[in-house]
């Protein structure tokens, strides 16, 4: 018996060693943790239970039958984060460069299947050189098996990808289909084709970092939600972020104790809006002052910054926030901000997370580039996302809500449950100056008349009361009572039941 136990310990030790000390040192020299070290940081101490520790590849070509390492380049299993169940896989770059084989893929698929069965999130730690070339099409089949599970799990359990090293070629499509992607600066990258292929095909010279680094994807492309400084920060940030997420689409939002009173008054909000409607202010200040203990987790802060998205809590329960940001492009909606917000709204709705929308939007961004790039279709994504959402929706118009953008931003007409406005709200088809120049075109040559007409228009329409008189605004509220109103509204809406007409699925304007 002791011999058998010793043999088991020896096998376990071989599996833990991965590709060996030399390759582990090489991983550390790049400033990266190993696959198992990452799981130690991510999961609660002692909670990790590994599966398929002894799985080996089944390839006999190119001398691979003589290179068998237990685990086959990926560590899989389950654990807890702050006591809540999560399934994980962590690719091991020290074993065949973390390349994906048929058995490697089968290990990932197994834990994804289990996550779907029990209703728990999946977190994938990606650090792989791509498909294992020695296995040919079998490894490509393995990727497709993983992709299929990403699709089936979407909207059922949250999926988070941490890209902590290379992720290239077909490998990028699994993270792309997950709900959130975190990357590590100067250490991770994602691209469909690498710099060498780009140079050969197009003649363009570009570095890995500029082509698909963390900063590129978290600012320009919007592929990644966050770019973190190093492995430790990425893993600790993921632990914090995980606390906001439901375990599944049936579990309800998580709750945590809070000492922040739901009826807390915030007098400073009464002076948040500047006297001039052309002056900006920071919408984040409003969000931070409304949420419990000022704890707001913003997503994609460096991409399409004219709209703010992220999670906070009200009365200890997770809430999704969407807000126009007057500090950037005056808070207009454009292609990137519409896509950014639409995806977030759909995630919240899929997991029954209430959405609070703060509105200060002068309209859609005009311009040839926007029109030719399809702002009509992309803007419709946000409209569609709000319109189909059946989760609780509360809207607060703080200042401008002009034109079609008023409709799009969770208006009463898109089944908003509670639609509030501050006294400073301006709800109209367009700004006073533009409206007057159209309505009173014949007076265009008389500046005094135009100025008088503009003042008249502002007095009649640059307020929330016309919309309120039609029932489009439920109440005009004092800014200082915003948190109290939202908390009361969310409490009322916890039992909300609303279903869309039966359909196989919708056809969102992609």
Secondary structure, 3 states (H helix, E strand, C coil): CHHHHHHHHHHHHHHHHCCCHHHHHHHHHCCCCCHHHHHHHHCCCCCCEEECCCCCCCCCCCCHHHCCCCCCCEEEEEEEECCEEEEEEEECCCCHHHCECHHHHHHHHHHHHHHHHHCCEEEEEECCCCECHHHCHHHHHHHHHHHHHHHHHCCCCCEEEEECCEEEHHHHHHHHHCCEEEEECCCCEEECCCHHHHHHHHCCCCCHHHHHEHHHHHHHHCCCCEEECCHHHHHHHHHHHHCCCCCCCCCCCCECCCCCCCCCCCHHHHHCCCCCCCCCCCHHHHHHHHCHHHCCEEECCCCCCCEEEEEEEECCEEEEEEEECCCCHHHCECHHHHHHHHHHHHHHHHCCCEEEEEEEECCECCCHHHHHCCHHHHHHHHHHHHHHCCCCEEEEEEEEEEHHHHHHCCCHHHCCCEEEEECCCEEECCCHHHHHHHHCHHHCCCHHHHHHHHHHHHHHHCCCHHHHHCCCCCEEECHHHHHHHHHHHHHHHHHCCCCCCCCCCCCCCC
